[in-house]
C-alpha cells in the first residue's frame, strides 16, 4: 500500500471511537497535523483508564511519521473509579520502498495499577495489527 494511504489510515484510527477497548473518545484539539484526544478505556478484568494523548503527523521526502504521547495536562478530571495512564508513547514510520512501504511501529505503554506485563505486551501486539488497514 502507498505511504499516504497507510499513514492517513493510522492517523485517522487515532481519532476513531470504534475500538473495542475505547469506551469514550473526545477530540480536545486539532490543528496543523497535531491532534489531542481524551480516551476512556474499559477492560474486563482491571480498573477503567483515562488519559489524554497528543498525536503529531509529519511528512518529508515521501515518508510519513506519526508520534504520540500522553499529555494529561489536557485531560479532564478522572471519573470515580478510573486510573490515570501517565506513561505511553510511540511512533509510526512509513517509508517508501521499491516494492511498497516499509512500516516501523514503536509502542511503550505502562497502563498503571497492577496489570501483569504479559497482558500489556499481548494487547500491544494486537493493537499494532488492528491499527493497520486490511491488505488486499
N, C-alpha and C positions, 0 to 999 in steps of 0.2 A: 504494500500500500504506500502511497505517496506520503512524504513528511507532513505536509499541511493537513491532510485528512486525519492522520493519526494524532497529531498534536491538537487539532481542534476537538476531536472526539474525547481525548483525555482531559483537556481543559474544561470542556462542557460537562463532563462527568462530575467535575468538582463543584458544580452548582446544581446538579440534578438531584431531586429528592427521592428518586425511585431506586433506593438501595435497601436491602433487607434490614440492615442494622440501623440506618439513619431514620429515627422516628420523626425528627423535625429539622429542617434546614432553613435558615433565614439569611438572605443576602443583605449584608450590612453596608457594603460599598463596592463600587466597581468603576474604574477609570484607568484609561491608558494601559491596558493589559494587566492590571492588578485588581484582584477581587478579594474581598474579605467576607467570609461566611461564618455563621454560627451554627454548630451542629449539636443536636442531642442524639445520643446513641443508646439504644437499648439492646441488651444481651439477655439471654435466658437465665444464666447462672450467676451473674455478677451485678453489682450496682450500676445504675444508669450513669452515663458520662455526658459531660458538656464541655465544649471548647470552641474558641474562635480560631479560624485558620486564614492566613493570608496566602494567596496564590499569585505568582507572577509568571507571565508568559513573555518570552523574548524570542526574536528570530534574527539570524545573521548567517550569511554565506550559505543559504539554502537549508540550514539546520534550524531546529526549533527546540527551545528549552523551557521547561516548567519547573519552578521551585515553589515549595510550600513549607510553611512553618507555623507553629502555634503563636497566636498573638492575642492572648486572653485579656489584654488591656482593652480590647474592643468588645469583649463578651458581656452580656447582661449578667446580673446576679444568678447564681445557681438555684434551681428549684430544690426544694427539700428532698433529700434522699439521693441527690446526684453527686458525683465525684468529678472534680475538675481535672481534665487531662492537661498537664503542664509541658510535657516533652514529646514532641512529634515533629518530624521534619522529613523532607525528601526531595527528590528530583527525578525528572524525566528528561531524557535527551533523545532527540530524533535526528539522525544524521543520514543524509542521502548516500546511497552506495550504488554501485553499478547494477545490482540486482534488485534494488528496492530501498529499504530503510533499515538502518541499524538502530536498535532501541536499547537504551540503558535506563533502568529504574533503580533508584536507591531509596530505601524507606527505613526510618528509625521511628519506633513507637514505644513509649512507656505509658501504658494506659492508667497507671497509678493504682493504688489499692493493692490487693493481694491476689493478683492473677498470675498463675504459673507461666513461665516463659514459653513452654511448648504450645500453650493455647495462643499466645500472642504471635509466635512465629508461623503457626499454621494459618491463622487469619490473614497475616500479611501476604503470604504466598497466594492465597485465594484472591485477595483484593487486587493484586497486581494483574492477574489473568482476567478478572472480571472487568477491570477498567478499560482494557483494550477492546476495540470493536471486533466483531467476528470477522475472521479472514475467509474470503471466498474460496 
